Amino acid sequence: MKIIVPMAGMGKRMRPHTLKVPKPLIPVAGKPIVRRLVEDIAAVCEEKIDEIAFIIGPTFGEEVETMLKGVAESLGAKGTICYQHEALGTAHAIMCAEAALDGKTIIAFADTLFRADFKLDDDADGIIWVQQIEDPSAFGVIKLDENNIITDFVEKPEEFVSDLAIIGIYYVKDGNALKTELKYLIDNKILDKGEYQLTNALEALKKKGTKFVPGQVKEWLDCGNYKATVYTNQRVLEFVRNEKIVADSVKTTNSVIIEPCMIGEGVVIENSVVGPHVTLSAGCVVTNSILKNSIVYENTTIENEVIANSMIGTEVTLKGQEREISIGGFSSEL
């Protein structure tokens, strides 16, 4: 089994948090999004994962590449780094990992997390994970026949055709066949809405006899913007039960931690109420404050604040207000 993770996007909807950190590396409940994603996939796979190919931007840097390889190795897989130099669509992104697209393959875009209670049926020709949503116009969608077989893939429909949105996780039994269709799109410059689309390659496979079925998850958690990511952090904290929630090195004085929270190494909390649904990363200091339903990155200082529903960057200093905030790293608000 191979996993391909396209994650080269700029994450513009998450700025300022993605000015220094690629979106898939933003922590949710103490772990980068991409790490949680591949661990969730590994949990539903009964077959050994041989390789995880991460498709990144050329400027992500050596530290990021080393971390991603470590994620793969922690799951007993080889970690491969591939580069996408230009954003030309989902099909183009996947073809940047052409060498890994072979045999049984899962493709998972790194801006989504999910909850599931199933095991992958790797005997199926293909599985497309979907979720029923009210407004599917911003997503690719599928249509089904009476036998629960996918009959159509439609990319970002302008008129309603289905409310089953593709969440960005796909399985194909024959990676080589998909590679052939992706290459055909690119070689023949077949564009859809100005880009090379994975759904067009899947449609071509379907017409040649590949039977795709829908996969359903218990919960689809988006990480596309800061408010969605804060909500995802809340939901992940609700169901994480096998991870260390509060580090042993956390120091609290005259304070209350309302679970669930994820409190990192070396955090100091004084005269404060923290939680529920707070992730405080390593090295943070919280004094005389109330903090709930928020994500706070490393080495940030919060003093005399009431903060909720917020996302706060690395090495930020906040003093003396009541607010809801999204602020990037290395900033001060006094």
Buried (B, 14 or more C-beta within 10 A) or exposed (E): BBBBBBBBBEBEBBBBBBEEBBBBBBBBBBBBBBBBBBBBBBEBBEEEBBBBBBBBBEEBEEEBBEBBBEBBEEBEBBBBBBBBEEEBBBBBBBBBBBEBBBEBBBBBBBBBBBBBEEEBEBEBBBBBBBBEBEEBEEBBBBEBEEEEEBEBBBBBBEEEEBBBBBBBBBBBBBBEBBBBBBBBBBEEEBBBEEBBBBBBBBBBBBEEEBEBBBBBBEBBBBBBBBBBBBBBBBBBBBEBEEEEBBBEEBEBEEBEBEBBBBBBEBBBBBBBBBBBBBBBBBBBBBBBBBBBBBBBBBBBBBBBBBBBBBBBBBBBBBBEEEEBBBBBBBBEBE
